[in-house]
Amino acid sequence: MTAPAAPANAVSTFGSVNSPHLSLIDRFLPLWIFAAMGLGVLIGEILPGFGDSLDKVKVAGVSLPIAIGLLWMMYPVLAKVKYERLGHSGIQGKLFATSLVFNWVLGPILMFALAWIFLPDMPHYRNGVILIGLARCIAMVLIWNMLARGDGEVAAVLVALNSIFQIAMYSLLGWLFLTKVPTWFGADSTTVDISVWQIAKSVLIFLGIPLVAGALTRYLLVPRKGADWYDNTLMPKLGPTALLGLLYTIVLVFLMQGSKIVDLPLDVVRIAIPLVVYFAIMFTSAFLLSYRMGFSYEETAALSFTAAGNNFELAIAVAIGTFGIASGEALAGVVGPLIEVPLLLSLVYVALWLKQRLFDLRAATGLM
């Protein structure tokens, strides 16, 4: 199978908006994350007391250096979202309803189930995995959709909607799936003693502030400078700083709990297993259902990648803000992008293969 060719107006989360292919930065994102993890562990070993000194000044229970990184990595991503398309999109109700069910009903339930199946004896990692499942994708989906030749308009609308929905839904769902739902099945949730407000506070600070800042940046600059300047001049310069913020945060996370990572490498594997199963199930089920419902390939690709992807930046921020930098929840959040990025890139090729086997065949035979 040949590599996917992107359209002229491709969108990259960290790189240029007009990049004709996945940028070098995006393509090797797992490598940069591994390097940041290694650097953090190395600094922690060389300067064992440095992590404690960073934790002296806090913002909402998070050390100030970490808080800066969490806000930094979210702002450029949210400044890219085209919020204005919410009022001008012709997205059909059936497609929107399907996406809504996958993102805010099936996705959280599936990740909750997988976390309990694969991590029944590791409550902290289980909580972190559940937090990943609740954080719906708001940025990287644009890359996968672009490479798979999906509908950019539909993807942009779904991304904007997910950004807004997360403000309203994330804290409530987090509290529900971490503290209440386990007791319905007789499971012990005493290891988690949190309130809706504890999660909401992290969401409002680490998603709300950059969301407002990102939206204001777009609404103020586009009318003055034009959309072309904003998307093709400003964003290629601002976008890559999101990766720097993510890597900076990961360095600090592993600096503070590097010894745990070195001593427990198999824990990372345990965390990775439910994530791999989750991404595979969500993408496949969304893709096949969309095909059966008669959506076009372009709509199907946009819906499927939106359903499968997760906002790992938010999951990391909430895990750190709610449970602490040295928690197992924070470690699980960091493992998220290590699994999601290469796996969803592979699913781009799966989508293009399914296009040939399903949609092109349907068009050739005139079936619906």
HELIX and SHEET records of a PDB file:
HELIX    1   1 LEU A   24  ARG A   27  1                                   4    
HELIX    2   2 LEU A   29  ILE A   46  1                                  18    
HELIX    3   3 PHE A   50  LEU A   54  1                                   5    
HELIX    4   4 LEU A   64  LYS A   80  1                                  17    
HELIX    5   5 TYR A   83  GLY A   87  5                                   5    
HELIX    6   6 GLY A   93  VAL A  101  1                                   9    
HELIX    7   7 PHE A  102  LEU A  106  3                                   5    
HELIX    8   8 GLY A  107  PHE A  118  1                                  12    
HELIX    9   9 PRO A  123  LEU A  134  1                                  12    
HELIX   10  10 MET A  140  LEU A  147  1                                   8    
HELIX   11  11 GLY A  152  TRP A  175  1                                  24    
HELIX   12  12 LEU A  176  LYS A  180  3                                   5    
HELIX   13  13 VAL A  181  TRP A  184  1                                   4    
HELIX   14  14 VAL A  196  VAL A  203  1                                   8    
HELIX   15  15 LEU A  204  GLY A  208  3                                   5    
HELIX   16  16 ILE A  209  LYS A  225  1                                  17    
HELIX   17  17 ALA A  227  TRP A  229  1                                   3    
HELIX   18  18 TYR A  230  LEU A  234  3                                   5    
HELIX   19  19 MET A  235  LEU A  238  1                                   4    
HELIX   20  20 PRO A  240  ASP A  263  1                                  24    
HELIX   21  21 PRO A  265  ARG A  292  1                                  28    
HELIX   22  22 TYR A  297  ALA A  308  1                                  12    
HELIX   23  23 PHE A  312  PHE A  323  1                                  12    
HELIX   24  24 GLY A  328  LEU A  354  1                                  27    
HELIX   25  25 LYS A  355  PHE A  359  3                                   5    
HELIX   26  26 ASP A  360  THR A  365  1                                   6    
SHEET    1   A 2 LYS A  58  VAL A  59  0                                        
SHEET    2   A 2 VAL A  62  SER A  63 -1                                        
END                                                                             
